[in-house]
Amino acid sequence: MNPQLAAQYAAQVLARANLMDARVRQGDPAQTAVWAEVIGRHNLDISYLLNAVTAYYEEPRDRTVQVGDVIRMARDLRQRDAMVDNTHALTANHATGALPAGSGTSTHMGAINATGEPIQEAYEIDGAGHLPCPSCQAQPGETCGRDGHDFKIPCVARLALAYRNRKRNQA
């Protein structure tokens, strides 16, 4: 994200937060610059950032919203929307026959062609790409795969481990 757009987003987020919680400063160029730096590292739409602020203040809080709260919640909202969009895209509008039986040896995705160019966004979900995979033994920073082929998405076990770690860190 370009720095100018990140600065605009940061100012809008801080303004929304100030409307919901008078303790949040807005109009402070130094604070806006720091928030813009963090926001700029993530490719998040302004709607997710603003909705994250709203979601943060839907329950009473002892502290003001922090930029990390906004980023985490915005990423969660984006992930939820992506899952909903994928569910709708996968819903067939017509009856389909059964999938052919797989070889039974794959623990990843059965008969579905899971090999190919990795989808990096899938490896960012809950930081899965930064964890070792308990299923295929891919190391942090590596994509999941077997027999010299990369998987498009992480193994289910890796995603589950990342999800559990995130939930544990939130508690």
N, C-alpha and C positions, 0 to 999 in steps of 0.2 A: 504494500500500500504506500502511496506517495506521502511524504511528510505533511504536506498541506492538507490533504484529505484527513489524515490521522488527527491533525490538530483541530479540524472542524468537528470530527466525531467526538474527540475528547471534550471539547467545549460544550457540545450538545448533551453528552452524557452527564457531565458535571452540573449543567443547568437543570437537567431532569432530577438528578439526585438532590440538588438544593431545594427544588420545589417540594420534594417529598420529605426532606430532612434538613431543617435550617442549619444544622451543625456542619453540613458539607459546604466547603468554600467553593466559590465559583469566581471567575474573572481574575484569578491569580495566575499570571503568565508562567511562573515556574511550575506550579502544580499542573497546569494544562499541558505544558511541554513534557513533563514526566509521564503523564497519562497517555499523551499522544505517542510517545516512544514505545510504550508497552502495547497500546492498541495497534500501532503500526506493524507490529511483529505478527499479527494474526490477520487473516483475511476474513474479517467478520463484517457483515452488513450492519449498517447503523440501526436497522429495526431490531436485530438481535441484541445489540448493545443496550438500546433503550428499554426493550422488554426485560432484559436482565436486571436493570435497576428497579423496574416496577416489581418484578418477582421478588427481589431482595427485600423490599419494604412491604410485602404482603403480610408479613408477621412482625411483631415488635422486635426490635434489635437494640442491644446495649451499645453497639458501636456503629459508626457510619460505614457506608459501603466503601470498599477498597477496590482498586483497579483489578486486583486478582480475583475478587468476587465476581466482578462484571465479566471478565474474560471467561472464567470457569462456567458461569451460568449461561452466557451467550453461546459458548461451544456446546453445552448440553442442549440448549434450545435448538441450535442448528442440527445437532445429531438427531434429536427427536423428530424434527421436520423431515430430515432425510430418510429416516426409517419409515415415516408415514408415507412419504412420496414413493419409496420403493415398494411398500406394501400395495399401494394402489396400482403401481405399474405392473406388479407381478400378478395381480388379480386378473384372471382370464375372463374375457367377455363371452367366451364360448366354451363349450365342453371340450375337454382335451382328454386324450387317452393316457394311460399310465406310462410313467417313464420306464425306459428299458432297465432291466436289472443291471446293477453294477457288478464288478468282479468280486466284490465282497472284501477286497484287500485294502481299499482306501478308507481311512478314518477321517478324511477331510470333508469331501463333498460327494461321495458316491459316484453316480453316473454323470454328474454335471461337470463340464470342463472347467476346472478350477485353476488350471495352469495358464500362464500368460504374463503380460506386462502387469506388475504389481500396481494396485491402486493405492497411492501413498496416503490419501485421506483415510482409508480404512485402517492403516497402521497407526494413525494419530488418535483413533478412538480410545479414550481413557489412557493414552500413552502406551498402548500395547507394543508398539515398535521399539520401545525403550526397555522391554523386559525380555528375558530369555523364554523361548517357547518350550513348555513342558511336553508338547506332543512331538514336534519334529526336531527339537534341539537347536533351532535357529538362535543365534546370539543377539543381544541388543544391537539394534541398528541394521540387522539383516532381515530379509523377508523370509517368510515361511516357505517351505518347499521340500520336495523329495526327489530322489533319483536325478538330480541335476536340473530340475524344473522348479521355477518360482511359482508360488501360489499368488493369485490376484489379491486375495484377502488373507488376513492372519487365521491361523488355526483357531477353532472354537475354544480350545483350552487356554490359548494365549489371551484371547479377548475376555474370557471369564476371569482369568488371573488379574488382568488390568482393571476390570470392573470391580472386583473385590478389593483391590488395593485402593482404588479411588474412594470407595465407600468407607473403608477403614480409616483413610486419611481425613474424611469429612467428619467422622465421629469425634 
